[in-house]
Amino acid sequence: MTERTVSRRPGGRTAEKERAILAAAEEVFLRDGYADASMDEIASLAGASKQTVYAHFGNKELLFVELVSAMTKAAGAGLHDEPADPTDPEDLEEFLVGYGLAQLHRVLSPRIVRLRRLVIGEVGRFPALAKVLWDAGPALAMAAMAERFGRLDRAGLLLVPDPPAAARSFNWMVMGEPLNRAMLLEAPPPTRTWLRQHVAESVRVFLAGYARGH
């Protein structure tokens, strides 16, 4: 993907029309893939002309990149702002379990799993596309986690000399097996009970390394 294809698209669009186009693009791209996605169908579903779609997004590549960015950001919206940090050490473990489960439920949603598969399949065509997903997804999540763990360290609830390293550890312990299963296996999604047990064990191991007094 060239620098030009990831530059800002032309202005003059309305927010309402952009949302309609992105919703139509999500349906078509996730169903058909990039190569087979029809801009005519996207325009029709959005209630717009193809010329209008191009006026808003420039071309098919830019629309695809914008869709990946928008879906990834939306999946994480508000996730790391709430709930508030715990103040009692006795609440820390349950707080971290809930925090991990909230992340998993977002990432394991069928539409986000399909998006990840689509991006991986198109990396050869669009080398910069995976970075769009990475920056708006895992990188953003781990940066927010690092900030939270730093606050918990300053509050005396955790002992975290390197918050980014702690965030990486927490993220991949929680995400690793469930996300890989979802991406690679055509199997029923894990039950809530299994997910909670998995996250609880991940939190137990995390606290063994980062809880005060260990």
C-alpha atoms as one frame of an Amber mdcrd trajectory, in Angstrom:
protein
   0.000   0.000   0.000   1.505   3.334  -0.964   1.638   6.420   1.223  -0.973
   8.000  -1.024  -3.496   5.239  -0.460  -3.491   5.733   3.300  -3.680   9.551
   3.223  -6.852  11.320   4.295  -9.727  10.910   1.893 -11.465  13.921   0.338
 -13.672  16.019   2.597 -17.242  17.194   2.119 -18.895  14.060   3.464 -21.622
  14.005   6.078 -21.208  11.899   9.205 -24.517  10.173   8.557 -23.585   9.177
   5.023 -20.157   7.991   6.142 -21.731   5.746   8.780 -24.104   4.286   6.185
 -21.247   3.573   3.782 -19.096   1.985   6.481 -21.997  -0.194   7.640 -22.546
  -1.385   4.076 -18.810  -1.914   3.587 -18.644  -4.007   6.754 -21.389  -6.306
   5.503 -19.878  -6.747   2.056 -16.168  -6.962   2.931 -16.674  -9.397   5.813
 -18.920 -11.596   3.696 -17.041 -11.534   0.380 -13.460 -10.540   1.223 -11.603
  -7.629  -0.312 -11.106  -8.908  -3.848 -14.725  -9.968  -4.374 -16.347  -7.055
  -2.584 -18.443  -5.001  -4.974 -18.376  -1.220  -4.683 -21.671  -1.183  -6.564
 -23.265  -3.341  -3.865 -21.744  -1.238  -1.089 -23.175   1.881  -2.680 -26.581
   0.269  -3.112 -26.721  -0.944   0.501 -25.679   2.505   1.709 -28.373   4.191
  -0.372 -25.763   6.149  -2.287 -24.266   6.295  -5.737 -20.861   4.761  -6.371
 -19.598   8.249  -7.178 -20.699   9.371  -3.716 -18.823   6.484  -2.091 -15.666
   7.453  -3.972 -16.159  11.113  -3.083 -16.288  10.190   0.598 -13.486   7.614
   0.707 -11.363   8.071  -2.404 -11.158   4.449  -3.552 -11.809   0.854  -2.524
  -8.472   0.537  -0.733  -9.087   3.588   1.425 -12.584   2.410   2.254 -11.204
  -0.963   3.343  -8.492   0.632   5.501 -11.010   2.996   7.068 -13.342   0.101
   7.830 -10.574  -1.862   9.584  -9.620   1.178  11.646 -13.212   2.094  12.522
 -14.223  -1.439  13.530 -11.109  -1.950  15.627 -11.483   1.362  17.445 -15.182
   0.752  18.038 -14.434  -2.682  19.518 -12.245  -1.099  22.185 -14.246   2.089
  22.744 -14.715   2.771  26.444 -13.256  -0.573  27.447 -10.286   0.857  29.325
 -12.066   3.846  30.853 -14.357   1.811  33.087 -14.686   0.522  35.696 -12.734
   2.753  38.034  -9.560   1.365  39.565 -10.102  -0.656  42.757  -8.989   0.910
  46.016  -9.085  -2.147  48.272  -6.492  -4.935  47.790  -9.227  -7.480  48.464
 -11.052  -6.291  45.321  -8.013  -6.436  43.034  -8.257 -10.045  41.861 -11.937
  -9.866  40.956 -11.373  -6.498  39.279  -8.646  -7.956  37.046 -10.810 -10.971
  36.184 -13.621  -8.658  35.101 -11.172  -6.482  33.169  -9.793  -9.485  31.299
 -13.247 -10.891  30.556 -14.423  -7.565  29.163 -11.482  -7.553  26.737 -12.106
 -11.123  25.646 -15.797 -10.599  25.007 -14.983  -7.685  22.680 -12.171  -9.436
  20.802 -14.034 -12.737  20.440 -17.155 -11.208  18.922 -17.824 -12.961  15.582
 -17.501  -9.781  13.533 -14.099  -8.917  15.039 -12.843 -12.469  14.498 -13.957
 -12.260  10.853 -12.228  -8.892  10.531  -8.956 -10.277  11.887  -9.113 -13.216
   9.505  -9.791 -10.873   6.610  -6.875  -8.601   7.501  -4.475 -11.544   7.822
  -5.606 -12.804   4.438  -4.956  -9.414   2.843  -1.571  -8.586   4.401   0.228
  -9.609   1.220  -1.909  -7.214  -0.812  -1.824  -4.409   1.782   1.369  -4.677
   3.869   0.408  -1.672   6.008  -3.061  -2.938   6.810  -2.056  -5.168   9.725
  -0.420  -2.137  11.353  -3.731  -0.292  11.165  -5.394  -3.103  13.116  -2.427
  -3.430  15.497  -2.270   0.290  16.290  -6.028   0.634  16.829  -6.380  -2.690
  18.662  -3.705  -4.536  20.666  -1.237  -1.626  20.856  -3.923   0.782  22.056
  -5.219  -1.778  24.555  -1.796  -2.512  26.008  -0.978   1.202  26.304  -4.193
   1.707  28.298  -3.378  -1.339  30.438   0.105  -0.013  31.124  -1.365   3.273
  32.342  -3.790   1.416  34.622  -1.109  -0.865  36.042   1.070   2.177  36.675
  -1.770   3.763  38.658  -2.303   0.559  40.634   1.417   0.505  41.395   1.320
   4.089  42.664  -1.769   3.240  44.736   0.147   0.396  46.395  -2.024  -2.406
  45.002   0.546  -3.810  42.558   4.319  -3.828  42.328   4.945  -2.960  38.678
   8.423  -1.611  37.896   7.746  -1.829  34.143   4.052  -1.165  33.345   4.346
  -1.833  29.577   5.935  -5.238  30.266   3.198  -6.035  32.780   0.562  -5.017
  30.234   2.073  -7.313  27.612   2.122 -10.213  30.062  -1.469  -9.682  31.136
  -2.738  -9.158  27.600  -1.228 -12.290  26.103  -1.973 -14.553  29.060  -5.623
 -13.553  28.821  -5.885 -13.400  25.031  -3.516 -16.123  23.824  -5.464 -19.384
  23.829  -9.017 -18.065  23.348  -8.061 -15.786  20.463  -5.971 -18.420  18.716
  -8.792 -20.934  19.035 -11.263 -18.459  17.595  -8.968 -17.570  14.710  -7.862
 -21.078  13.772 -10.643 -23.470  14.676 -14.140 -23.778  13.271 -15.564 -24.743
  16.634 -18.301 -23.497  18.955 -17.208 -20.452  20.966 -15.996 -21.159  24.499
 -18.588 -21.010  27.233 -18.704 -18.154  29.709 -17.701 -20.634  32.411 -14.599
 -21.707  30.482 -13.644 -18.107  29.725 -13.993 -17.093  33.362 -11.876 -20.031
  34.516  -9.236 -19.190  31.918  -9.094 -15.525  32.903  -9.104 -16.353  36.616
  -6.071 -18.608  36.140  -4.319 -15.940  34.050  -4.949 -13.383  36.803  -3.655
 -15.800  39.469  -0.387 -16.189  37.556  -0.191 -12.426  36.906  -0.646 -11.597
  40.571   1.984 -14.153  41.537   4.459 -11.913  39.754   3.046  -8.444  40.396
   1.019  -8.422  43.613   2.523  -6.576  46.569   4.107  -8.961  49.046   5.062
 -11.680  46.508
